[in-house]
Amino acid sequence: MIGRTLFWYFFRRYLIFTVQFFAGVLIISYLADFTEFSRRTSSLPNYSLGLAMLISALRVPLIIQTAIPFIVLFSAMGTLMALNRKHELVIARSTGVSAWQFLAPLCLASLLIGVLTVLAFNPLAAKALSQAELVDAVMHGVDPSSSNDDIIPWLRQQTDEGTTIIGATKTAKRGQLLSDATFLRLDKDGSISERIDAKTAALEKGAWLLKGVTEYRPGKEVIHRESTTVKSGLTPEFIEETLADPETIPFYELGRKIRAAHSFGLNAGGFAMQYHSLVALPWLLVAMTLIAATVSMRFVRMGQSAPMILGGILAGFLLYVVSVLVKAFGSAGIVPPVAAAWFPVVVAMFFGITFLLHKEDG
């Protein structure tokens, strides 16, 4: 059996590599996001260097959360390669320590990193992204280059003023703040009687508060207003369940959001997919560690470092692509979210365990 000293030595070495890769990805992600964001928004009147740096800093935690599986993959590969290069694994094996025993501290560390990510880092990333969207929406206004490619659903509300259909290109505050919003009022025949465009629309108690308003009516002149209100019977809870991005919801709140969406008769696939993906994340990191082990433990003897490293990287990216694809199916309701979240994890773990059993135990 692996001794306590050796166990914690491998554990510590792996964490050191993880922190180093984490810091590197953090710096690269921040610089890349800041550069791209500044390129798109530098022409806006509200743009400032400090504001752009703040928004990028708020968006980086979610980028890091997305990259954590790759950080774990490369950290595990780097740790095992370093131990192999110094012949520490060879010495450990000569004392009777099997591959499964010296992989145990790495798998345990990966599992703990996953748990910490879900319970602590995810709420931070969700809150930061929500604040970034709020500042971003206010700063962008109607600038068309700022709109993302996400499909924002249209809302339909009924008041004593009639039927109004509401849409927007960007949302913030979990759907309660709209940028580049459009309000279409319908007459009794269902035809459009008025169109109202607004730079921003905020849901207040019983009404939408519109700013930067342009009103269009058939056969009449265009009217520009600084602000106006549109009555609304929609509640913040309904708006949040309809328009909120699941990634802006902390892990602790996802269960309540799923129940609330069901109570409103809405599709909760996005919230359910996010919830089960986070639950499966710790085990996905363990699977990444096993994949790294399949390509990192026999370099010294076989002398095939470059092809094996490339194989590990390709396997990790393939697993990521499959995870994103299946997650899209789960969010759309094509595949049950539980199956969509756990399928890549189970396949990757079976692959890693089977390969290691074949190579290490004959």
VENKAUR-V422263 format. One record per residue. N is the residue number from 1. PHI is phi in radians with two decimals (999 if undefined). OMEGA is omega in whole degrees, 0 to 359 (none if undefined). NEAR is the number of other ideal C-beta (glycine too) atoms within 12 Angstrom. Layout:
n:N phi:PHI omega:OMEGA near:NEAR
n:N phi:PHI omega:OMEGA near:NEAR
This chain:
n:1 phi:999 omega:179 near:14
n:2 phi:-1.20 omega:181 near:26
n:3 phi:-1.31 omega:182 near:17
n:4 phi:-1.11 omega:181 near:12
n:5 phi:-1.09 omega:180 near:12
n:6 phi:-1.16 omega:180 near:25
n:7 phi:-1.03 omega:182 near:24
n:8 phi:-1.28 omega:174 near:19
n:9 phi:-1.17 omega:176 near:25
n:10 phi:-1.09 omega:180 near:36
n:11 phi:-1.05 omega:182 near:28
n:12 phi:-1.19 omega:179 near:19
n:13 phi:-1.08 omega:180 near:29
n:14 phi:-1.16 omega:180 near:43
n:15 phi:-1.13 omega:178 near:28
n:16 phi:-1.09 omega:177 near:19
n:17 phi:-1.09 omega:181 near:34
n:18 phi:-1.12 omega:179 near:37
n:19 phi:-1.10 omega:180 near:21
n:20 phi:-1.13 omega:178 near:20
n:21 phi:-1.14 omega:179 near:31
n:22 phi:-1.05 omega:180 near:30
n:23 phi:-1.12 omega:179 near:17
n:24 phi:-1.11 omega:180 near:21
n:25 phi:-1.14 omega:179 near:30
n:26 phi:-1.05 omega:182 near:25
n:27 phi:-1.15 omega:181 near:19
n:28 phi:-1.11 omega:181 near:20
n:29 phi:-1.10 omega:181 near:31
n:30 phi:-1.13 omega:181 near:26
n:31 phi:-1.11 omega:180 near:19
n:32 phi:-1.16 omega:181 near:19
n:33 phi:-1.17 omega:180 near:33
n:34 phi:-1.10 omega:180 near:28
n:35 phi:-1.13 omega:181 near:17
n:36 phi:-1.18 omega:180 near:20
n:37 phi:-1.12 omega:179 near:35
n:38 phi:-1.14 omega:179 near:22
n:39 phi:-1.08 omega:183 near:17
n:40 phi:-1.41 omega:191 near:24
n:41 phi:-2.06 omega:185 near:32
n:42 phi:-1.12 omega:180 near:21
n:43 phi:-1.50 omega:181 near:16
n:44 phi:-1.28 omega:181 near:26
n:45 phi:-1.16 omega:182 near:14
n:46 phi:-1.55 omega:184 near:22
n:47 phi:-1.25 omega:171 near:25
n:48 phi:-2.58 omega:182 near:16
n:49 phi:-1.07 omega:181 near:14
n:50 phi:-1.11 omega:180 near:15
n:51 phi:-1.17 omega:178 near:25
n:52 phi:-1.12 omega:178 near:30
n:53 phi:-1.13 omega:179 near:23
n:54 phi:-1.16 omega:181 near:24
n:55 phi:-1.09 omega:178 near:37
n:56 phi:-1.11 omega:178 near:34
n:57 phi:-1.11 omega:179 near:28
n:58 phi:-1.28 omega:181 near:31
n:59 phi:-1.55 omega:183 near:35
n:60 phi:-1.08 omega:180 near:32
n:61 phi:-0.95 omega:178 near:35
n:62 phi:-1.19 omega:176 near:35
n:63 phi:-1.09 omega:178 near:33
n:64 phi:-1.10 omega:179 near:32
n:65 phi:-1.04 omega:177 near:38
n:66 phi:-1.16 omega:184 near:29
n:67 phi:-1.53 omega:184 near:31
n:68 phi:-1.00 omega:177 near:38
n:69 phi:-0.99 omega:179 near:44
n:70 phi:-1.29 omega:175 near:34
n:71 phi:-1.06 omega:178 near:39
n:72 phi:-1.13 omega:179 near:46
n:73 phi:-1.02 omega:183 near:46
n:74 phi:-1.23 omega:178 near:33
n:75 phi:-1.17 omega:179 near:38
n:76 phi:-1.13 omega:178 near:45
n:77 phi:-1.09 omega:180 near:39
n:78 phi:-1.12 omega:180 near:32
n:79 phi:-1.11 omega:182 near:41
n:80 phi:-1.16 omega:178 near:42
n:81 phi:-1.15 omega:179 near:30
n:82 phi:-1.15 omega:178 near:24
n:83 phi:-1.15 omega:178 near:34
n:84 phi:-1.22 omega:183 near:30
n:85 phi:-1.11 omega:178 near:17
n:86 phi:-1.63 omega:178 near:17
n:87 phi:1.08 omega:179 near:15
n:88 phi:-1.25 omega:177 near:24
n:89 phi:-1.20 omega:179 near:36
n:90 phi:-1.10 omega:179 near:20
n:91 phi:-1.14 omega:180 near:17
n:92 phi:-1.10 omega:179 near:30
n:93 phi:-1.20 omega:180 near:24
n:94 phi:-1.15 omega:178 near:11
n:95 phi:-1.58 omega:178 near:16
n:96 phi:1.72 omega:179 near:14
n:97 phi:-1.40 omega:181 near:26
n:98 phi:-1.47 omega:179 near:20
n:99 phi:-1.08 omega:181 near:35
n:100 phi:-1.15 omega:182 near:24
n:101 phi:-1.30 omega:180 near:23
n:102 phi:-1.47 omega:170 near:41
n:103 phi:-1.47 omega:182 near:37
n:104 phi:-1.02 omega:179 near:28
n:105 phi:-1.12 omega:178 near:33
n:106 phi:-1.18 omega:179 near:47
n:107 phi:-1.16 omega:178 near:37
n:108 phi:-1.12 omega:179 near:26
n:109 phi:-1.11 omega:179 near:34
n:110 phi:-1.10 omega:179 near:42
n:111 phi:-1.10 omega:179 near:28
n:112 phi:-1.16 omega:176 near:25
n:113 phi:-1.09 omega:178 near:40
n:114 phi:-1.12 omega:179 near:36
n:115 phi:-1.12 omega:178 near:24
n:116 phi:-1.11 omega:178 near:24
n:117 phi:-1.10 omega:183 near:37
n:118 phi:-1.23 omega:188 near:33
n:119 phi:-1.46 omega:185 near:19
n:120 phi:-2.09 omega:186 near:21
n:121 phi:-1.28 omega:181 near:31
n:122 phi:-1.07 omega:176 near:37
n:123 phi:-1.02 omega:177 near:26
n:124 phi:-1.12 omega:181 near:24
n:125 phi:-1.13 omega:180 near:34
n:126 phi:-1.14 omega:179 near:35
n:127 phi:-1.12 omega:180 near:26
n:128 phi:-1.13 omega:179 near:29
n:129 phi:-1.13 omega:178 near:37
n:130 phi:-1.07 omega:178 near:34
n:131 phi:-1.19 omega:178 near:26
n:132 phi:-1.12 omega:178 near:36
n:133 phi:-1.13 omega:179 near:36
n:134 phi:-1.11 omega:180 near:30
n:135 phi:-1.15 omega:181 near:32
n:136 phi:-1.10 omega:181 near:38
n:137 phi:-1.11 omega:180 near:40
n:138 phi:-1.17 omega:184 near:32
n:139 phi:-1.30 omega:186 near:32
n:140 phi:-1.31 omega:183 near:39
n:141 phi:1.05 omega:185 near:31
n:142 phi:-1.77 omega:181 near:29
n:143 phi:-1.06 omega:186 near:25
n:144 phi:-1.18 omega:180 near:15
n:145 phi:-1.22 omega:183 near:19
n:146 phi:-1.53 omega:184 near:30
n:147 phi:-1.22 omega:180 near:25
n:148 phi:-1.56 omega:182 near:22
n:149 phi:-1.63 omega:179 near:8
n:150 phi:-1.22 omega:178 near:17
n:151 phi:-1.54 omega:179 near:16
n:152 phi:-1.54 omega:182 near:27
n:153 phi:-1.19 omega:176 near:22
n:154 phi:-1.55 omega:179 near:19
n:155 phi:-1.79 omega:177 near:35
n:156 phi:-2.19 omega:180 near:22
n:157 phi:-2.21 omega:181 near:30
n:158 phi:-2.18 omega:177 near:17
n:159 phi:-2.35 omega:177 near:21
n:160 phi:-1.21 omega:175 near:11
n:161 phi:-1.47 omega:181 near:22
n:162 phi:1.98 omega:181 near:23
n:163 phi:-1.64 omega:179 near:27
n:164 phi:-2.28 omega:176 near:34
n:165 phi:-1.87 omega:188 near:25
n:166 phi:-2.11 omega:176 near:39
n:167 phi:-2.48 omega:180 near:29
n:168 phi:-2.79 omega:177 near:40
n:169 phi:-1.64 omega:178 near:32
n:170 phi:-2.46 omega:177 near:37
n:171 phi:-2.26 omega:176 near:40
n:172 phi:-2.61 omega:182 near:39
n:173 phi:0.89 omega:179 near:31
n:174 phi:0.99 omega:175 near:35
n:175 phi:1.65 omega:183 near:39
n:176 phi:-1.56 omega:174 near:37
n:177 phi:-2.24 omega:183 near:37
n:178 phi:-1.96 omega:174 near:48
n:179 phi:-2.03 omega:183 near:41
n:180 phi:0.93 omega:186 near:34
n:181 phi:-1.55 omega:177 near:44
n:182 phi:-2.27 omega:178 near:32
n:183 phi:-2.04 omega:180 near:41
n:184 phi:-1.92 omega:178 near:28
n:185 phi:-1.64 omega:183 near:29
n:186 phi:-1.91 omega:175 near:22
n:187 phi:-1.52 omega:183 near:16
n:188 phi:-1.13 omega:180 near:9
n:189 phi:-1.50 omega:181 near:9
n:190 phi:1.50 omega:178 near:13
n:191 phi:-1.55 omega:180 near:14
n:192 phi:-1.32 omega:179 near:20
n:193 phi:-1.73 omega:181 near:24
n:194 phi:-2.81 omega:174 near:29
n:195 phi:-2.15 omega:179 near:27
n:196 phi:-2.14 omega:175 near:36
n:197 phi:-1.81 omega:181 near:32
n:198 phi:-2.44 omega:176 near:35
n:199 phi:-1.12 omega:177 near:37
n:200 phi:-2.44 omega:176 near:35
n:201 phi:-2.44 omega:181 near:46
n:202 phi:-1.99 omega:180 near:32
n:203 phi:-1.40 omega:175 near:37
n:204 phi:-1.78 omega:180 near:22
n:205 phi:-1.25 omega:177 near:15
n:206 phi:1.40 omega:182 near:18
n:207 phi:-2.87 omega:170 near:22
n:208 phi:-1.66 omega:176 near:37
n:209 phi:-1.71 omega:184 near:28
n:210 phi:-1.79 omega:176 near:36
n:211 phi:-2.26 omega:184 near:29
n:212 phi:1.15 omega:193 near:27
n:213 phi:-1.68 omega:171 near:29
n:214 phi:-2.28 omega:184 near:26
n:215 phi:-1.90 omega:179 near:26
n:216 phi:-2.12 omega:175 near:21
n:217 phi:-2.28 omega:180 near:17
n:218 phi:-1.02 omega:177 near:14
n:219 phi:1.33 omega:181 near:8
n:220 phi:-2.20 omega:180 near:11
n:221 phi:-1.24 omega:177 near:10
n:222 phi:-1.24 omega:182 near:16
n:223 phi:-1.96 omega:176 near:16
n:224 phi:-1.91 omega:179 near:18
n:225 phi:-2.28 omega:175 near:19
n:226 phi:-1.28 omega:179 near:14
n:227 phi:-2.78 omega:175 near:22
n:228 phi:-2.83 omega:179 near:25
n:229 phi:-2.22 omega:175 near:23
n:230 phi:-2.23 omega:181 near:38
n:231 phi:-1.03 omega:181 near:25
n:232 phi:-2.63 omega:173 near:32
n:233 phi:-1.79 omega:180 near:21
n:234 phi:-1.32 omega:178 near:31
n:235 phi:-1.70 omega:177 near:21
n:236 phi:-0.99 omega:181 near:23
n:237 phi:-1.13 omega:180 near:22
n:238 phi:-1.16 omega:179 near:25
n:239 phi:-1.06 omega:182 near:34
n:240 phi:-1.11 omega:180 near:32
n:241 phi:-1.21 omega:183 near:35
n:242 phi:-1.48 omega:189 near:36
n:243 phi:-1.89 omega:186 near:41
n:244 phi:-1.14 omega:174 near:38
n:245 phi:-1.36 omega:181 near:31
n:246 phi:-0.95 omega:181 near:39
n:247 phi:-1.24 omega:178 near:35
n:248 phi:-1.57 omega:181 near:37
n:249 phi:-1.75 omega:178 near:37
n:250 phi:-1.07 omega:183 near:33
n:251 phi:-0.98 omega:183 near:34
n:252 phi:-1.15 omega:184 near:18
n:253 phi:-1.71 omega:186 near:26
n:254 phi:-1.12 omega:179 near:33
n:255 phi:-1.05 omega:179 near:21
n:256 phi:-1.17 omega:179 near:20
n:257 phi:-1.16 omega:178 near:35
n:258 phi:-1.11 omega:179 near:26
n:259 phi:-1.15 omega:180 near:18
n:260 phi:-1.16 omega:179 near:26
n:261 phi:-1.08 omega:177 near:29
n:262 phi:-1.11 omega:181 near:17
n:263 phi:-1.16 omega:177 near:15
n:264 phi:-1.54 omega:183 near:20
n:265 phi:1.30 omega:182 near:11
n:266 phi:-1.73 omega:177 near:27
n:267 phi:-1.31 omega:181 near:22
n:268 phi:-1.77 omega:184 near:31
n:269 phi:-1.04 omega:181 near:30
n:270 phi:-1.14 omega:178 near:36
n:271 phi:-1.16 omega:181 near:39
n:272 phi:-1.13 omega:180 near:34
n:273 phi:-1.15 omega:178 near:38
n:274 phi:-1.11 omega:181 near:39
n:275 phi:-1.09 omega:183 near:36
n:276 phi:-1.22 omega:176 near:37
n:277 phi:-1.14 omega:178 near:42
n:278 phi:-1.22 omega:178 near:40
n:279 phi:-1.08 omega:182 near:26
n:280 phi:-1.45 omega:186 near:36
n:281 phi:-1.01 omega:180 near:38
n:282 phi:-0.99 omega:181 near:33
n:283 phi:-1.34 omega:173 near:33
n:284 phi:-1.13 omega:178 near:44
n:285 phi:-1.17 omega:175 near:43
n:286 phi:-1.10 omega:178 near:35
n:287 phi:-1.10 omega:177 near:41
n:288 phi:-1.09 omega:179 near:49
n:289 phi:-1.13 omega:178 near:50
n:290 phi:-1.15 omega:177 near:44
n:291 phi:-1.11 omega:177 near:49
n:292 phi:-1.08 omega:180 near:45
n:293 phi:-1.14 omega:182 near:46
n:294 phi:-1.17 omega:184 near:36
n:295 phi:-2.07 omega:188 near:38
n:296 phi:-2.21 omega:189 near:46
n:297 phi:-1.74 omega:186 near:42
n:298 phi:-2.19 omega:183 near:24
n:299 phi:-1.11 omega:187 near:29
n:300 phi:-1.09 omega:184 near:23
n:301 phi:-1.43 omega:188 near:15
n:302 phi:-1.66 omega:178 near:15
n:303 phi:1.15 omega:181 near:11
n:304 phi:-2.10 omega:187 near:17
n:305 phi:-1.10 omega:185 near:22
n:306 phi:-1.08 omega:179 near:14
n:307 phi:-1.08 omega:182 near:14
n:308 phi:-1.23 omega:178 near:30
n:309 phi:-1.09 omega:178 near:24
n:310 phi:-1.05 omega:178 near:15
n:311 phi:-1.10 omega:179 near:23
n:312 phi:-1.15 omega:179 near:38
n:313 phi:-1.12 omega:179 near:23
n:314 phi:-1.10 omega:178 near:17
n:315 phi:-1.11 omega:179 near:33
n:316 phi:-1.13 omega:179 near:40
n:317 phi:-1.19 omega:176 near:21
n:318 phi:-1.10 omega:177 near:22
n:319 phi:-1.11 omega:179 near:34
n:320 phi:-1.14 omega:180 near:27
n:321 phi:-1.08 omega:178 near:16
n:322 phi:-1.09 omega:180 near:26
n:323 phi:-1.09 omega:180 near:34
n:324 phi:-1.14 omega:181 near:21
n:325 phi:-1.11 omega:181 near:19
n:326 phi:-1.19 omega:178 near:32
n:327 phi:-1.12 omega:177 near:37
n:328 phi:-1.11 omega:177 near:20
n:329 phi:-1.09 omega:180 near:23
n:330 phi:-1.18 omega:179 near:34
n:331 phi:-1.15 omega:181 near:30
n:332 phi:-1.43 omega:179 near:19
n:333 phi:1.51 omega:179 near:19
n:334 phi:-1.24 omega:179 near:17
n:335 phi:-2.12 omega:176 near:23
n:336 phi:-0.99 omega:183 near:19
n:337 phi:-0.97 omega:179 near:34
n:338 phi:-1.07 omega:180 near:20
n:339 phi:-1.14 omega:181 near:23
n:340 phi:-1.13 omega:182 near:33
n:341 phi:-1.32 omega:187 near:33
n:342 phi:-1.65 omega:182 near:29
n:343 phi:-1.03 omega:179 near:29
n:344 phi:-1.08 omega:180 near:37
n:345 phi:-1.13 omega:182 near:35
n:346 phi:-1.12 omega:180 near:24
n:347 phi:-1.09 omega:181 near:24
n:348 phi:-1.13 omega:180 near:37
n:349 phi:-1.18 omega:177 near:30
n:350 phi:-1.11 omega:178 near:18
n:351 phi:-1.09 omega:182 near:28
n:352 phi:-1.11 omega:181 near:41
n:353 phi:-1.14 omega:180 near:26
n:354 phi:-1.10 omega:181 near:17
n:355 phi:-1.11 omega:181 near:28
n:356 phi:-1.16 omega:177 near:30
n:357 phi:-1.08 omega:181 near:18
n:358 phi:-1.23 omega:185 near:13
n:359 phi:-1.42 omega:187 near:21
n:360 phi:-1.62 omega:183 near:24
n:361 phi:-1.97 omega:175 near:12
n:362 phi:1.40 omega:none near:7
